[in-house]
Amino acid sequence: MTDEIFSDEIFTLTDDEGNENQFELIGSQEIDGNIYYALVPVENDNDEYVILKSDVDENGEEILVTIDDDDEFERVADFFDDELFGEIDYDANGESAE
C-alpha cells in the first residue's frame, strides 16, 4: 500500500499537551498490515528521526501514535535504518564517504 522513501512532505503534529511541531516525512512503509512513518523534526540539529504508527481514533480518523511494543519498534526501526541510511558509507570519524 504505502511505500515512500524521501517524499518531502511536511506535517504539523500536535502532541498530548497540545504543542504543535512540524515534521518532514522521510519515509513510510506498510509492515505486517500496519503503516509506519519515519519523520524528522523540521527544526532538527541532529540526525535523529521518529517513527510513528498509523491508527484510527474513536471517530474513525487516522492518527499517528508511538509504538509501545519494543519488538515491534525494533523491527520497524531496523527496516527504516536499512532503507534510509543503508547506502551511506561512514568513515571512522562519522563523516559520509559518498
C-alpha positions as CSV (number, residue, x, y, z in Angstrom):
1,M,0.0,0.0,0.0
2,T,2.2,2.9,1.2
3,D,5.8,2.7,0.3
4,E,7.6,6.0,0.1
5,I,11.1,7.0,0.8
6,F,12.3,10.6,0.9
7,S,8.9,12.1,-0.1
8,D,9.4,15.8,1.1
9,E,6.1,16.3,2.8
10,I,5.7,18.5,5.9
11,F,3.2,17.6,8.6
12,T,2.2,19.6,11.7
13,L,1.6,17.2,14.6
14,T,0.0,18.0,17.9
15,D,1.3,16.2,21.0
16,D,-0.7,15.2,24.1
17,E,0.0,18.5,25.7
18,G,-1.3,20.5,22.7
19,N,2.1,21.6,21.4
20,E,2.4,21.7,17.6
21,N,5.6,20.7,15.9
22,Q,6.5,20.4,12.2
23,F,7.9,17.2,10.8
24,E,9.2,16.2,7.4
25,L,8.2,12.8,6.2
26,I,11.3,10.9,5.1
27,G,9.7,7.5,4.5
28,S,6.6,5.4,5.1
29,Q,6.1,1.7,4.8
30,E,3.4,-1.0,5.4
31,I,4.8,-3.8,7.5
32,D,2.7,-6.7,8.8
33,G,-0.6,-4.8,7.9
34,N,0.4,-1.6,9.7
35,I,1.6,1.7,8.2
36,Y,4.6,3.3,9.8
37,Y,6.0,6.8,9.1
38,A,9.6,8.0,9.6
39,L,9.6,11.7,10.4
40,V,12.3,14.2,11.2
41,P,11.6,17.4,13.1
42,V,11.9,20.4,10.7
43,E,13.9,22.3,13.4
44,N,16.4,19.4,13.8
45,D,20.1,19.9,14.6
46,N,21.0,16.2,14.5
47,D,20.3,13.1,12.5
48,E,17.5,11.7,14.8
49,Y,14.1,10.8,13.4
50,V,10.9,9.4,15.0
51,I,8.8,6.5,13.9
52,L,5.1,6.7,14.3
53,K,2.4,4.2,13.6
54,S,-0.9,4.9,11.8
55,D,-4.0,4.1,13.9
56,V,-7.7,5.1,13.9
57,D,-9.3,7.1,16.7
58,E,-12.8,6.6,18.1
59,N,-14.2,9.0,15.4
60,G,-12.7,6.9,12.6
61,E,-10.0,9.4,11.8
62,E,-6.4,8.5,11.1
63,I,-4.0,9.4,13.9
64,L,-0.3,8.8,14.4
65,V,0.8,7.0,17.6
66,T,4.0,6.0,19.2
67,I,5.0,2.3,19.1
68,D,4.8,0.9,22.6
69,D,5.9,-2.7,21.9
70,D,9.7,-2.9,22.0
71,D,10.0,-5.8,19.5
72,E,7.7,-4.1,17.0
73,F,9.6,-0.8,17.3
74,E,13.0,-2.6,16.8
75,R,11.7,-4.4,13.7
76,V,10.4,-1.2,12.1
77,A,13.4,0.9,13.1
78,D,15.7,-1.7,11.5
79,F,13.7,-1.5,8.3
80,F,13.9,2.3,8.2
81,D,17.6,2.3,9.2
82,D,18.4,-0.1,6.3
83,E,16.2,1.8,3.7
84,L,17.1,5.3,4.7
85,F,20.7,5.0,5.7
86,G,21.9,1.7,4.3
87,E,23.5,3.3,1.3
88,I,25.7,5.8,3.3
89,D,29.3,4.6,3.9
90,Y,30.7,6.3,7.0
91,D,34.4,6.6,7.7
92,A,35.9,6.2,11.2
93,N,35.2,9.9,12.0
94,G,31.4,9.5,11.3
95,E,31.6,11.5,8.1
96,S,30.0,10.4,5.0
97,A,32.3,8.9,2.4
98,E,30.0,9.3,-0.6
